[in-house]
Amino acid sequence: MASANTEPVPSEAGGGGGGGGAAAACPALEPDSDEDEDIDVTGKKRMMQQMADLKSYEAHDKAGDLIITDPHPNGSDGSGQDVSAVLMEKLRERVAGLPKESFDLDPVLNFGFTMDELLANCLRWSQKDEDVEENRFNVDKAARRLQTFGQFFADNRVLFVDPLDASEGWEVMRMVGVVNEDAGFDSDGFGRLIVVMDFTQSPLLKSDAAAQVERWKSTNQLRSKFIRAYTWWILMALKDPRASRQGCSWLINYGFMGINDARTMQKLFGGKLQKVLQKLFHGTVPMKIKSMVAINCPWWMRMMIAFARVFVSSKIMGRFHVMGDKHAKLAGYFGGAKFIPKQYFGQLVDKK
């Protein structure tokens, strides 16, 4: 087993951090390239790039990583977390010397997290399923994710000058079809948080909401509003320890979205914004995405997933479950019929 190395570790996605210039430039607000403007949702080139991005966000144990079995399981040393103070201190040492210009967690701390909560989240996230059973943690893997998390806020500091706001967050998340109640998240039969996104409930394809989005776009507010909203929503989910330990189960209802509607959505939220949100979601935050179940999928979505399975690892693609109008497997994906979000329970019976 490797000995502790207290030097800062390189970021697992996007390099090892930059200086003050990177923060001032705000990469998330850079103009779209011609390639970013592509709205062909079934185009092979765009799909290949998305698959390559997903693959680059995969996190792995590395040779020489410090992997420790917790000497005080479930916080039995009085750490206040379900991870011992010994492990949190080892992780704290690894990021202690990082400069503010490339590592900034102030927006997260201002949201209401303590540093111990962030350390515990990253340590939980570092665990594979077998590690959870053995109370084993990869300290260096956790440090890579924590550094990437802090680098995101440093690079995009200008977006988080004002505190993240719940009313602003819900306004935008409702627009894209997130339908979880304000009170929080239910659990599935595996102890995971359930997140529901329903494009049939999204107002974006209606004229008034689309006009609002176009106004934001014309005044250069679109990206900042959506990045802030997604960040707020992710931090809200991370407040629940299950998000980083057991992970999340997603249920996404595409409602057989037509290709023209899909292109409209791609026009609004594609390009640089889509890349930033995908990296934030899959390659930056210490949240495990354990299952993504898509129902009522149109032909083009099923084609994209089939295409992706050729290029993306079975580890990643094994989490994606795609269905048309037959939903009998839904109970298995959520650990029992009683855990299926209530608005979809009646769809268990296959259509004839």
Disulfide bonds with the S-S distance in Angstrom:
none
